[in-house]
Amino acid sequence: MTRRAYRSDLDDETYLFILPYFLLTPEDTAQRIYPIREVLNSLFWIARTGSPWEYLPHDFPPYKIVHQQALRWFEHGCFENLVHDLRMMDRAAVGRDSVPSVAIIDSRTLQSTPESGHRSGYDGAKKRNGSKVHAAVDTLGHVIALLVTSADEQDREQVYDLCHQIQTVTGDCIDVVLADGGYTGEQAEIDAALLDIELVVVKRPAGASGFVLLPKRWIVERNFAWAARFRRLLITVEV
């Protein structure tokens, strides 16, 4: 690498660890013009800064190359496979079962840009036009599943699809899902039960005002806070 380093660049140890997940073709394949490491560094720079693709600095590979390769990685589930294995390893490292039995779900609404197109909708509660990210995490905050809808979709209506993803990823090991009051309702409980999951709604104490830290439920909020460090994940744009 002849350019000056960016703070978002991969260090050697991290790059060597994640490289096998992104080798869709041999690293020295004849048609490869730009090193995989530089393409990954470009993608992480985009994620960290929130920049549009066209504004990628010129000392990176051309943005169209990075964009096309990113779409291939998304299509092949490279990031999902990496996150899945990291979650299992980290859980084992702290003495937990590698596969969780409890998940926590919630959603957050992301502001849209004009490029969001048909995916955006209006969230009346948040008074924001954009998309909703429905997330499921384990009790350590590791992502299990993500589901994206328009912002006008109700949280409780996504229970079946989100729980289906959870069980697919964990091999039907999730027994309990914790959620907030937005998931209250008989149909949501039925949708979870169809997948052998007990939906437990953790509500705010009666009469409480302001911010209240709810046991276990706060973990998914912390996950959203972690994601907010990456500006690309704070708005809705075309991939």
N, C-alpha and C positions, 0 to 999 in steps of 0.2 A: 504494500500500500504506500503510494507516494504522496498522497494528500495529508493534510493535517487532520488529526482525529477529532471527531465529535463526541460529546459526552454520551450519546446514545449508541455508540459503536460497541459491538460485541468484544469482550475480552477473549483471549485465547482459550481459556478453560471452558467458557460457556459455548463458544463456537464449536469446539471439538465434541462437546456433549450433545448439542442439538443437531449437528450436521447430518447424522444418519436419517433423521426424520424428514429431511428436505431433499434428499438425493433421489429424485424421480428418475434421473438418468445418471450415469457415471460422472464423477466430478471432472474428469479429463476428456469428456466427450468432445468430438471434433467440432460440433456446431456451437459449443459454448464460447461466447466472446468475452463475457464478463464473469469474474469469479463469483461463486455463490455467496461468499462472505460479504462482498460488496453489495450484492442485491439485498441480502438480509439487513445489512447496515442501513441501506436506503429505506427499506420498509419500516424499520424501527425508528428511523428519524422522522418519517411521516407520522407514525403513531404517536410519538412523543410531542411533536411540535404542532400537529393538527393542520399542517400545510396542505393545500391542494396539490394534486399530483404534478401539475404543470410547473409548480414553483420549486420542485426538487433541485437543490444546488447542482451546478454543472460539474462539480468534481465527483459526483455519483454517476452510475450508469444512467443512460437516458430514461426518463420517467416511463415511457411506453414499455420499455423492456421490464422495468421493475413491476409495473402494473400487470402486465401479462403473466409474469412469473408468479406474482402474488395470487392471481385468480386460479392458476394451476394448483398452487398449494392449498388454497381454500377448497377447491373441487375435490382434491384427494384426501382431505381431512388431516393434513399434516400437523396443523396446530392443535386440533382436537386430540390426536394421538399423543403428542408431546405433553399436553396438559393432563391427559389421563394417566400417563406413566409417572409424571412428576407428583401427581396427587397420591398415587399408591405408594411411591417411595417415601414421600414426606410423612405420610401417616405411619408407615412402618418405622420410620426413624424416631418417632416420638412415642412408640409403643402402642399404637392403635392398630386395629385390623386394617388391612390394606383397602378393603371396600367398606364404605360407611353403611350404616343402617338407618340413619336419621338425616334428613335434608331440610333446609330452610329456604323458603321461596319468597320472592317479592318482585316488584317491578320499579323501574324508574323511567321517566319520560325525557327524551332527548329532543332539544330544539332542532327543527329542520332548517335546511338551506333551500334555496330555489331549485337546486339540483336533486332534491329528494323525490320529486315527482309523486307518483301515485301512492307511495308508501306512507306518506304523512297523513295525519288526522289530528283533530283538535281534542285535547284533554281538558275537559271542563273544570276538573278539580284543580289541576295545576295551571290552568289558563295558558296553555302552551300548545303550539302546533308542531307536531313532529312524530316520532316513533316511540314505541315502548319496548324496552328490553326487559323480558321476564327471565329472572335468573334463579337457579337452584344451586346452593352451595352446601358443603358438609359443615360439621360443627367446628372445623378449623378454619373455615372461610375459603376453602378451595372450590373452584367452579366445577360443578357436575354437568350442568346443562344450561343452555341459553335459547331463548325463543324471542324473535322480534316480530312485532305487529305494529299496526298503525296506532297512534296514541289514543284514539277514541274507543279502542277495545277494552272491555271490562276485565279486570284481573281474574275474577272467578271463572270467566268463560275460557280461560287458557289452562285450567287445572288439568284436564285430561291430556292435552298435548304435551304439557310440560312434564307431567308425571310419567307419560309414556317414554319421553326422552330419558328421564331419570332411570327408569327400570331397564331400558335398553343399555345404557352406559354401565350400570352397576350389576347387570345380570340378575335383575329382580330381587336385589338385596335390601332395598329401602322399605322399611316397615312404617315409618312415621314421617310426615312432612309437617313442619311448623310454618304458620303463616299469620299475617296480621288480619285486622278486621275487614279488609277489602275482599277477603276470600270467604266471608260468612255466607252460608246458604246451603240448603239441602242438596241442590244439584251439584255443587262443588264437592260435597262430601261423597255423593254417589259416584261422581266421575273419578275421584281418587280411589274409592273402594273397588271400582271395576279393575283396577290395577294392583289390588291387594295392598293399598296404602291407607293408613289412617290419617286423615287431615285434621290437625289440631290447630285451632285458631287461638292465638295468644293475644288477648285484648288488654287495652289500657285499664288500669284500676278506675273504678267508678269515682267520679268527682275530680280526677287528676287534671291538672292544667299544665301547659308548657311541655317541654321535652321530658319523656319518661323512658328510662332504660329498661327494656323488657328482657327477661332472661332468655338467652339463646337467640331471640329474634334479632338482636342488634348485630349479630355476626354478618348477616347478609348486607346490612347497611355499611358495615366496615368494608366489605368487598366492593361496594359501589364507590366508596371513598378512595380505595386503592386504584380503581379504574380511572377515577377522575384525574389522576396524575398524568394521564396520557390524553392530550387535548383532542386527538382524533376521535376518542371515544365519548366526547362531550356533546357532539353534534351529529345530526343525521345527514349523510351525504351518500351519493352513489359510490359503490365500491370501486 
